[in-house]
Amino acid sequence: MVPDPETPICSAKGCRAAAVWVLAWNNPKVHTPERRKTWLACEEHREHLSQFLGCGAF
């Protein structure tokens, strides 16, 4: 099955599941506090990506 191009995909390596979480990440050593990178996570990878990035999920 080919994923719908409108469906956001999980950012975890090798995962092609639909994302249901948005993780906002900032590298304070490099970026100002207001700059955020968005990572997407499926239910299965939310906790792993959140711990990896050291951030909360929204």
C-alpha positions in Angstrom: 0.0 0.0 0.0 1.3 3.4 -0.9 0.9 6.1 1.8 -1.2 9.1 1.0 1.2 12.0 0.3 -1.0 14.3 2.5 -0.5 12.0 5.5 2.4 13.1 7.7 4.9 10.2 8.3 6.8 9.3 11.4 10.4 10.7 11.6 11.8 7.5 13.2 14.4 5.9 11.1 12.8 3.3 8.7 9.3 4.0 10.0 6.6 4.7 7.4 3.6 4.8 9.8 1.3 7.8 10.0 2.5 10.4 12.5 0.1 11.4 15.3 2.5 13.4 17.5 4.5 16.6 16.8 7.8 17.0 18.7 9.2 20.5 18.9 13.0 20.4 19.4 15.6 23.2 19.9 19.4 22.9 20.1 20.2 25.6 22.6 23.9 25.4 21.8 23.2 26.5 18.2 19.8 28.2 18.0 17.9 30.9 19.7 15.1 29.8 22.1 12.3 30.6 19.6 13.7 28.4 16.9 12.2 24.9 16.7 12.7 21.9 14.5 9.6 19.7 14.1 9.8 16.0 14.3 6.8 13.7 13.7 6.1 10.5 15.6 3.7 7.6 15.3 2.3 6.2 18.6 4.9 3.5 18.7 7.9 5.9 18.4 6.7 8.9 20.4 8.4 8.0 23.6 11.7 6.9 21.9 11.9 10.1 19.8 10.9 12.3 22.8 13.7 10.8 24.9 16.2 11.0 22.0 15.4 14.7 21.5 15.0 15.5 25.2 11.7 17.3 24.6 8.0 16.9 25.2 5.4 15.9 22.7 2.5 18.1 21.6 
